[in-house]
Amino acid sequence: MSEGGWLAQALPLLLLALLAGRAADDAQSLQLSALLQLAGSVLLLLSVACCKIGVWRAASRQAQHAGACATTWALRVLVLAGGLAFGLAFAERHGGARTFEMGQIALGQDPVAVVDARISADGRSLLLSGTLGAGSADKVHELLANAPGVRLVRLQSAGGRLFEAESIAADIRQRRLNTYVDGLCASACTMVLLAGRQRGAAPAARIGFHRPSFAGVDDDRAVDADALMRYYRNAGMARAFIDKVRATPSHTMWFPPRKELERHRVLTPALLAGGLLASR
């Protein structure tokens, strides 16, 4: 194949990679998003490889016709240097641990467990406990669709996937439900809490915040960090509060005192006196 053929193949592959990335952002399930992200990464690698091969072949053809010269060697050095730089950057962003975990999610084997969700006996509360693994949002959506009397979502979760938390939060906002923390609500669970029209917590409840993380990805480069901070900002949190969350590494947890949670309207005390906890 000529160098022009290699380059001609690279363009549609690059376009497909960009489309896969865009589709992954709009995917309705975490599993589909993971599949599309992996497909986009493969297509991106192939498109870059085609470009590099095309330039290398062009340099080789130049050397055959005009003999090796400084320009020919310069092109080859640029191809090698560019390929190495891209490879290192790609490995840093799509490292082995991250790719492995994305593969598990794509295959329906998320290492983070699906949330335990059930409707209370009186049909007024949805009880969520455990982690928010892939498939949690679908489970919650189905339960809510068959329980029109639900008015309160009770939370006991250490967090999980932001994708699932955001999808659950969207259902809560759409139905204008209230949220209440029974024990622990940390990390991604806070997105679900903040979706409540009114938000309360038991006296001994703990609500924790930190930067998001993903296997093999450093906190500072976590692709969901900016999205999570925007979510908090749109929920009405003050910049100082959000900056404290961003400054908290993913391997630790910041548990603000209750007065601060109420001052920043993470909790809305009206729920505590609203008589909505009778379904306990």
CORCORVEN-V685629 format. One record per residue. N is the residue number from 0. RES is the residue in three letters. SS is DSSP state (helix for helix, strand for strand, loop for the rest). Layout:
# CORCORVEN-V685629
n	res	ss
N	RES	SS
N	RES	SS
This chain:
# CORCORVEN-V685629
n	res	ss
0	MET	loop
1	SER	loop
2	GLU	helix
3	GLY	helix
4	GLY	helix
5	TRP	helix
6	LEU	helix
7	ALA	helix
8	GLN	helix
9	ALA	helix
10	LEU	helix
11	PRO	helix
12	LEU	helix
13	LEU	helix
14	LEU	helix
15	LEU	helix
16	ALA	helix
17	LEU	helix
18	LEU	helix
19	ALA	helix
20	GLY	helix
21	ARG	helix
22	ALA	helix
23	ALA	helix
24	ASP	helix
25	ASP	helix
26	ALA	loop
27	GLN	loop
28	SER	loop
29	LEU	helix
30	GLN	helix
31	LEU	helix
32	SER	helix
33	ALA	helix
34	LEU	helix
35	LEU	helix
36	GLN	helix
37	LEU	helix
38	ALA	helix
39	GLY	helix
40	SER	helix
41	VAL	helix
42	LEU	helix
43	LEU	helix
44	LEU	helix
45	LEU	helix
46	SER	helix
47	VAL	helix
48	ALA	helix
49	CYS	helix
50	CYS	helix
51	LYS	helix
52	ILE	helix
53	GLY	helix
54	VAL	helix
55	TRP	helix
56	ARG	helix
57	ALA	helix
58	ALA	helix
59	SER	helix
60	ARG	helix
61	GLN	helix
62	ALA	helix
63	GLN	helix
64	HIS	helix
65	ALA	helix
66	GLY	loop
67	ALA	loop
68	CYS	loop
69	ALA	helix
70	THR	helix
71	THR	helix
72	TRP	helix
73	ALA	helix
74	LEU	helix
75	ARG	helix
76	VAL	helix
77	LEU	helix
78	VAL	helix
79	LEU	helix
80	ALA	helix
81	GLY	helix
82	GLY	helix
83	LEU	helix
84	ALA	helix
85	PHE	helix
86	GLY	helix
87	LEU	helix
88	ALA	helix
89	PHE	helix
90	ALA	helix
91	GLU	helix
92	ARG	helix
93	HIS	loop
94	GLY	loop
95	GLY	helix
96	ALA	helix
97	ARG	helix
98	THR	helix
99	PHE	helix
100	GLU	helix
101	MET	helix
102	GLY	helix
103	GLN	helix
104	ILE	helix
105	ALA	helix
106	LEU	loop
107	GLY	loop
108	GLN	loop
109	ASP	loop
110	PRO	loop
111	VAL	loop
112	ALA	loop
113	VAL	loop
114	VAL	loop
115	ASP	strand
116	ALA	strand
117	ARG	strand
118	ILE	strand
119	SER	loop
120	ALA	loop
121	ASP	loop
122	GLY	loop
123	ARG	loop
124	SER	strand
125	LEU	strand
126	LEU	strand
127	LEU	strand
128	SER	strand
129	GLY	loop
130	THR	loop
131	LEU	strand
132	GLY	loop
133	ALA	loop
134	GLY	loop
135	SER	helix
136	ALA	helix
137	ASP	helix
138	LYS	helix
139	VAL	helix
140	HIS	helix
141	GLU	helix
142	LEU	helix
143	LEU	helix
144	ALA	helix
145	ASN	loop
146	ALA	loop
147	PRO	loop
148	GLY	loop
149	VAL	loop
150	ARG	loop
151	LEU	strand
152	VAL	strand
153	ARG	strand
154	LEU	strand
155	GLN	strand
156	SER	strand
157	ALA	loop
158	GLY	loop
159	GLY	strand
160	ARG	loop
161	LEU	helix
162	PHE	helix
163	GLU	helix
164	ALA	helix
165	GLU	helix
166	SER	helix
167	ILE	helix
168	ALA	helix
169	ALA	helix
170	ASP	helix
171	ILE	helix
172	ARG	helix
173	GLN	helix
174	ARG	helix
175	ARG	loop
176	LEU	loop
177	ASN	strand
178	THR	strand
179	TYR	strand
180	VAL	strand
181	ASP	strand
182	GLY	strand
183	LEU	strand
184	CYS	strand
185	ALA	strand
186	SER	loop
187	ALA	loop
188	CYS	helix
189	THR	helix
190	MET	helix
191	VAL	helix
192	LEU	helix
193	LEU	helix
194	ALA	loop
195	GLY	loop
196	ARG	loop
197	GLN	loop
198	ARG	strand
199	GLY	strand
200	ALA	strand
201	ALA	loop
202	PRO	loop
203	ALA	loop
204	ALA	loop
205	ARG	strand
206	ILE	strand
207	GLY	strand
208	PHE	strand
209	HIS	loop
210	ARG	loop
211	PRO	loop
212	SER	loop
213	PHE	strand
214	ALA	loop
215	GLY	loop
216	VAL	strand
217	ASP	loop
218	ASP	helix
219	ASP	helix
220	ARG	helix
221	ALA	loop
222	VAL	loop
223	ASP	loop
224	ALA	helix
225	ASP	helix
226	ALA	helix
227	LEU	helix
228	MET	helix
229	ARG	helix
230	TYR	helix
231	TYR	helix
232	ARG	helix
233	ASN	helix
234	ALA	loop
235	GLY	loop
236	MET	loop
237	ALA	loop
238	ARG	helix
239	ALA	helix
240	PHE	helix
241	ILE	helix
242	ASP	helix
243	LYS	helix
244	VAL	helix
245	ARG	helix
246	ALA	loop
247	THR	loop
248	PRO	loop
249	SER	loop
250	HIS	loop
251	THR	loop
252	MET	loop
253	TRP	strand
254	PHE	strand
255	PRO	loop
256	PRO	loop
257	ARG	helix
258	LYS	helix
259	GLU	helix
260	LEU	helix
261	GLU	helix
262	ARG	helix
263	HIS	loop
264	ARG	loop
265	VAL	loop
266	LEU	loop
267	THR	loop
268	PRO	helix
269	ALA	helix
270	LEU	helix
271	LEU	helix
272	ALA	helix
273	GLY	loop
274	GLY	loop
275	LEU	loop
276	LEU	loop
277	ALA	loop
278	SER	loop
279	ARG	loop
